[in-house]
């Protein structure tokens, strides 16, 4: 399969605020102050990527970002308005009103420069929500305004400003300064508002905006989906020379940008393969690579339908994308060299893993690294889907794809499958706290794969080893206690074991409550003093289960393959649960009074 080249980068997307490469990020406000204190602050600001500027302004607030906006180029300001002032295909007039209020504070000349850079259709769409324009050379304005009248300095127009109070005064000030800076520009804007074509004008403004956003990576949804196209991670090769040509910049220091601190620390902190490899690149290489990563992030936001103006959602997407990229780098750096010249090297002469990470960043296309990292999570999702389709994970797939599993196994599977938008890692694999987080390292991939393997082992043990027929589970267990959606694999195995202890066939037959006193005696002994299974009962259960698996297997090797460490743990947990549960029954419980037992963990009751 032919791999397409990386998306070309928009111009003027360099980062120019210098500092040592290993330094940690500080608060955005401090970094902005550092930036503005430089002798070449204007040049430094104008070399910053638009999205970094946007995050800085969102954190600072428009009013507090006044000096930063003063130094932005008109094109940067236009891009910031493109990002922040649209809700999908609709102009956010209130948000744009706030932008113009702040830009007006920068003076009439700066205001005119910004307005000239904006699409005429945008200005028309903006004003038509706020004013009614009357050409006094050709018509009489009404006697009473809907809001208040403002006469343009050239006396050609009377503008009925529809918004009240301070917002209305801000419109007056906006028009006054625009005319002061450029009479012709002021007239064009006012005339455009008078002859506005409504939705057609807004649609044209949106098309222009969409084209510019595509230059930043915010491409059409269907085009953006290509960033998530599956790529076999095994196809990555060090020195494959699919990366863009290296930059020729000879700067001596790496740069910092105005990314959110968490993302900036991730890129510079040295905890991931991506950040460790970055620190071995030249400063110019670092900057070029970060720009490529930023474009990939923007494409991912388009594919995820993330509004770029939603700073919180955008930051989450950017962090997740950085982790995908790092996964690809780590995978490539773990692969040993495969060409003939490299295989002649001794182990001592091979580059370290961090050095191989840097080689991967220099020689492998950023989009290939990103797609390979994401594809590692897709492989897990595919395995999870196979387990839920053919294994014992649920009795009602529509309600829950993993209802039969315990919390750890169940959450792992659920977070890999829809409705989770992208495969996520379960925090339960690291701690007792549930919830999703992005996959960060290959260790996360390996840990999740091991959990899925355990689920497969349990499924094979119960079906191939013990003879459970999945298609018979729902008819057998419907209407029993607990309900179908609450039954776990421990309940199924516990019921099999209970029948075994009652000297019945080892089969999935829900117990009658009248059987509970006899089961208690069989598990705890004649005295019933034990708080769990007696050693004799536990030994008998394990012996019978092993015999059953052996009888259904073609040989000792197949039987051993079905009895894995995960199965050992599962059986031990089930027996512990069943022993504690039955021990909780009253010692003098009689068959006649057992109907009062509502349910019992580890058992399915009739």
N, C-alpha and C positions, 0 to 999 in steps of 0.2 A: 504494500500500500504506500502510495506517495504521500509524504507529509508536507503540508503546506507551510510556507515561510511564515515567520512571525509577523504580526500586525506592525505596520510601519508606525513610527512614533510621530506625534505632532511636533512642530517646531517650537523653539524657545522653551523647552521643557527641562532645562538644566537646574541643578540645585547648587547654590553658591554660598551657603553659610558654613564657614569652615570650623573644624575642631578636630582633635585627635580621634583616630578611628575607633578606639576601644572605649571612649567615654560613654557614660550612660545618659539617657535622655533626661531633661529636666522639664518642669512645667512649661506648657506652651507659652504662657505670658512671659516667662523669663527668656525663652528663646527668641521671642519677638523683640523684646527689649535689647537683647544682644545683637540681633539683626539690625535694628534701627540705629544702633550706636556705631556701626561700622562706617568708615569714611566713604565707602562705595555702596552705601545702603540701597540707593535707587537701583543700581545694576543688580545687586544681590536679590532684591525683591523681584525684579522683573525676570530673573532666571529661574524662579521657583515654579514648580508645576502647579497648575490651577487648583487641583484637588487638595494639595497641601495647604495652599492659601485658604481654601474654603474651610477646611477643618480648623485652622487657626482662628478665622473670623467667627465661626460658629461658637468656638469655646470662649473667645474674648467678648463676643457681642459686637454688633455693628458699631455702636457708639464708641466703644473702647478700642475698636480697630481703625479709628479714623486716620491715624498717622500711617498705618500700613496701607490703607486704601489710597492715601495721597501719593504713594510711591508706585502703585501698580500701573502697569501699562493699560491703555484703553482696551486692548484685546483680553488682558487678564480680567479686567472688570466685567467685560461682556461675558466671559466664560463663567465668572462667579454668579452673575445674574441668570445665565442659562441654567446653572445647576440648582440655584436656590429658589427661583421664582416661577417654577412650573410645577403643577400637580398633574403628572402624566401629560395629557395634551391640552391642558387648560392653564392659562396664565393666572398666577396667584397675584391679583392686583394689590391686595393688602401688603403682601411681602415686598413687592416692587415699590410700593408707596414708601415703605420704610427705607429701602435702599436710596431712593431719590432724596428723601429727607436728609439722610446723612451725607450723600454726595453734594447736596446743595451747600452744606456747611463748609465744603472745601473751596467755595468761591465760584464766580460765574465762568471763569475760563476753564476750570477743571470740569465743571458741569457740561459745558459745551463740547469739550473733547469726548466725554463719555457718551453723550447723546449722539454725536456724529458716528461713534463706533457701533451703536445699536441699530438694529433693523428698523426701518421706517414703519414697517407693519407692527412691530412690537410697540412702538410709541403710540401709534394710532389705537391699537387694541387697549392699551393702558388708559389713555385719556378718554376714550369713548365711554368708559364706565364712570367717569368722574365729572365730565363737563358736557355742556351743550354750547355750541359755537354759532354765533350769528354774525354774518358779514354785513356791517352797517352801511356799506356802499351799495348794497343791493336789496336789503330787507330791514324791516323794523323789528328789533327785539321785543319780546312781550313786556308789558308794563311792570309786571311783578316777576322776579326770578323764582325758580324752584329752590335755589340755595341763596347765593349772593352773586351779584355781577362783578366782573373784573374786566376793565377795559385795557386792551393791549396797548403798549407804548406807542405803536404806530397809528393808533386810533382806527384801524381797519376793522377790528373785531371786538365784539362784546362776548365775553365768556361767562356763561352761567355755571358757576362752580357748585356742584350738587352736594358735596360733602360739607358738613358743618364744622364749626369750632376750629381747633388747632389744625386738623387735617386740611380744612379748606384754606386756611392761611398759608399752609405749606405749599398748596397748589399755586396760590397767588405768587409766592416767593419763587417757586420753580419757574413759572412763566416769565416773571420779571427778570431774573438772572439770565435766562436763556435768551431773551431779547437783548439784554445788555451785552452779552458776549457776542452774539451773531444774529443780526436782524433777520437775515434770510432764513437761517435755521429755525428761529422762533416762528416765523410765518409758515414754513413748511409743516412744522409739527402741528400748529393750530389748524391749518387748512386740512391736514390729514384727518384730524379729529372731526372736523365738520363733515367731510365726505366719506367717512368710514363705511365699509361694506359689510361690517358685522362679522359673522362666523367665518366668512371667506378670508378676511384679513387675518384673523387669529390662526386659521389653518396654515396660511402662508408663513406667518411668523414661526409657527411650530415646525414647519418643514425646514426652514433655515436653521433653527435651533438644533434640530435633530442631526443635520449634516455636520454642524460643528461638534456636537457631542460625540458623533461617530469618530471624529479625529482624536478624541480623548479615550476611545475604547468603548464608549456607550453606543454600540451598534444596535441594529434591529434585533429583536428577540430571537428570531430564527437563525440569523447569522451568528448571534452571540452564543447560541447553544453549541457551536463548534468547539468552544473552549473546553467543554466537558466531554468531547468525543473520546471514546475509549481508546487507550493506547497500551499495548502490552508492555508492562514495565521491563520485561526481559529484553526488549528491543533497544534499550538505552546502552550506549557504549561510550566509555571515556575516549576522548580524542576523535569523536565521530564528526567533528567540524560542521555541525549544523547551526552553531551559534552565530549571531551577527559579528561582523568584523570588530576587532577591539578598537577602542577609541585611542586617539593619538595625543590626548591631553596629558601634559606632564605635571599636573598639580601635585603638591607635596602632602596635602592633607585631605582626608576624607571629609565628607560634608554631613551636615545634619539638615533635616528638613523640618516641616511643621506637621508631621504625622501625629495622630493621637499617641500619647506616651506609651500605651501598652504595645501598640504596633511598632513604634520606634525602638522600644527596648527589645522587642522580639528580633528585629532585624539586626540590632547592634550588640545584643547581650551575650552572645556566645553559647547559649544553651542548646540551640538546635544546629543541625548540620548546615542549614542555610546561613545562619549567622556566623558559624565558625569558618565556613568557606569564604564568606564575604570579607572577613578580616584578613585573609591572605591575598586578596586582590589589591590592585593599585587603587588609589582614590578615584581616578577617572573610571576604572572598570566598575567600582562600586556604584558610582552615580549612574552610569549607563544601565547597569543591571536593575537597579531600583526603579528606574523609569520604565523599563520593560515590564517589571513585575506590576507596576501601577496600572499599565494599560491592560494587562491580563485581569487584574482585579476589577477594573471598570467593565470589561467584557462580562465577567462573572456576575456583576451586579445587574447588567442588562438581562442575562440569562435567568437570573433569579427574580427578575422583576422588582428589584430593590430600587426605590426612589433615591436618586443620588442626593436629593435635598433632605432626606431623613438621615441625619448624621449618625444616630445610634445604630440603625440597621446597616448603614454603609460600613461603619467600623467593624461590626460583627462579621460581615461578609469579607472584608479585607483581611481580618485576622485569620479566618478559616482558609482563605486562599493562600496566605503566607504559609500556613501549615501544609497545605497540599504541595506547594512548591518545595518546602523543606523535605517532605517525604520523598519526592522525586530525587532530590539531591542526595539524601541519605542512602536511598536504594542504589543509585548510580555509584556512590562512593564505596559501598560495600562490595560491589561486583569486582572481582579480580580481573586484571588485564587479560585480554583474549587474543591479541595479535601476536605474531611470532616473535617480534622484537621484544615484547614485554615478558613473554613466558620464559625467556632466557635469564631474567633477573632472579637473583636470590631473594629470599624473604627479607633479608636485612636491607636490601637496596630498594625495595618497593616503597613508594610514597606512603606516608601515614594516611589515616582515614580523613583527617582534616585537609591534608594536601590533595587527596583525591576529590574531596568535595569542591575545592577551589578549581581543580581541573574540570570537573563536571560543569561548574558555572561558566568557565571560559569556553568550553568546547561543545556543549550541548544546548540546543535551542531552548530558550526559556519556556516556550509553549509546550515543548515535549516533556520537560521536567515537571511542569504543572500538571499536564494531562496524565503522566505516569503516576504521579502522587495521588491524584484523584482516583485513578483507575484501581489503585490498590484497595481503596475503600469500596469501589464498585464490585471487586472480586468477592469481598466479604458479603456484600448485599446479595450477590447472586447465590452464594452458598447458603445464606439464610433463607432465601426464597425457595431453594431446593428442599431444605429441611422442613419448611412449613407446608410445602406441597406434598411431600411423600413421607414425612416422619411423624413421630408422635410429639407434636408441639401444642396442639389445641384440639378441642372437640367442637368448636364453633369458630371457624376462620373469619366469619363476618364480624363477630363481636370482638375477637381478640386472637391474634396470630400465635400467641404463646401462652395461652391460659393454663396449660398443663405443667408449665415449668416453674421453678422457684424464681424468686425475685432477681437473682444474679443472672441466670440464664435467660429469663424472660425479657428483662429490660435490654440485654445485649441484642437480642433478635429484634425487638420492637424498634430500637433506634437505628437499625440498618434498613428498615423497610418503610414504605409509605404508611401513614401520611407524613413521616419525617421527610422534609424536602431533600436533604442530602444525608448520606450515611453518617451517623455520629457514634462516638465512643461512650460507653456507659461508665459513669463515675463509680458505680458499684464494684467495678473490677479493681479499683484502687483503694476504696474506702467504704464506709457504711452509708455514705450519703448518695442517694440516687440522683439521676438527672443526666442530661447529655452534655458533652463538650466535643470540640473538634478532635479528630485524630491528629496527634502531634509528631509522633516518632514511630519508627518501625516496631518498637517494643509494644506500642498500642495495637498495631496490626497483628502482631504475633499473639498477644494476649487474647484478643478478640477471636482470632482463628482457633486458638486452643479451646475457648469456651464453646464455639460452634462444633468443634470436633467432639467435645464432651456430650453435647446434645445428640449428635449423631450416634455416639457410642451407646447412650442410654436407649435411644430408639431401636437400634439393632439388637441390643440385649433383650429388650422386652418382646420384640416381634420375632426375630430369628432365633434368639436363644430360648425364650420361654413360650413362644408360640401364640402370643396375642395377635388377634386379627383386627387391624385398625378399623375396618369397615363395620365391625360388630360392637365397637365401643359405645357409640351413641345409643343404639337400641338397647344395649345391656344396662347402661348407666342412667338413661333418661328417667326422670321421676323419682330418683333416689336422693339420699342425703350424703354429701352436699349436692347442690345444683350443678348442672353440667359446667357452667362457667367458673365454678369454685373448686372443681376436682383437680388435684395435682397428680403427678406421676407417683409421688410417695403414697397417695391414697390407693392408686391402682396396685402397686407392688405390695402395699400393706394388706390389701384385701386378698391377694394371692397367698401371702404368707399366713394370714389368719386361717384360710381354708386348709392350708398344709398342717398347721398346728392342731386343727380340729380333726385331723386324720381323714380329710376329704381330698378329692383330686385338686392338684395345684392349678386352679382355674379362677378366672375373674367372675366370681359369683358373689354379688353383694350379700352381706351377712344379715340375718334376722337379728333384731335386738335381743331376742331370747337366747341367742348364742353367746352373748357377751360374758356371762358368768363363767361358762366353760372355757372361753378364750382366756379369761383372766387367770384361771387356774393353770391352763396349759403354758402360759407365758411366765407366770410369776412363781409357779410351784404350788404345792399343797398348802403351805402356810400363808402364801400371799404377802410375805413380809418384804420381798424385794421391791425396789423402786424401778425396776426395769426387767428386761429379759434375763432369765437365768442363763448361766453359761451353757447348760445342757440344751436349752431351747435354741439359743443362738447357734450353737454348733450343728444341731439337727437341721435348722433352716438353711445354713450355708451349704451343708452337705447335700441336701435335697436339691437346692437350686443348681449346684454344680453338676449333679447327676442329670438334671433336666437339660441343661445346656449341652452336656456331653452327648446325651441321647439324640439331640436334634442337630448335632454338628457332624461333619464328614470325617472328622478326626481330631486328635488332640490339638493340632496347630490351629485349626479353625475355632475350636472351643476356647483356646487361650486368647485368640484375637477378639472374641466377643466379651471376655472377662477382663476389662481394662481397669487401670487405676480409678478412672472416673466411675466405673460401675461399682468397684469396691466401696468408694465413698458414698455413692448413692444408696447402696444396700445398707451400709452402716448407719447413715442418717435416717433411713426409713425405719430400721429396727429400733433405733434410739427413740424416734418419734412415737412409734407404735407402743413401745414399752412404757414410756412416760404417760402416754394417753390412757392405756388400759389400767395402769397403776393408779390413775386418778379416780377410777370407778370405786364406789363403796365396796368394802370387803364383804359385806353381807348382801350384796346385790343378788336378787333372785330373778329367775327367768320371768316371773309374773310381773315384776316391777321394772324390768329393763326397758319397757316401752317408753318410760319417762325420759330416757336418754335421748336428747335431740339430735346430737351428732357427735362424732369422735374423730379427732385429727388422725390421719393415717389409715382410715377405713371408709369404705362406702357401705352404707346401711340401707336395708330395704325399708 
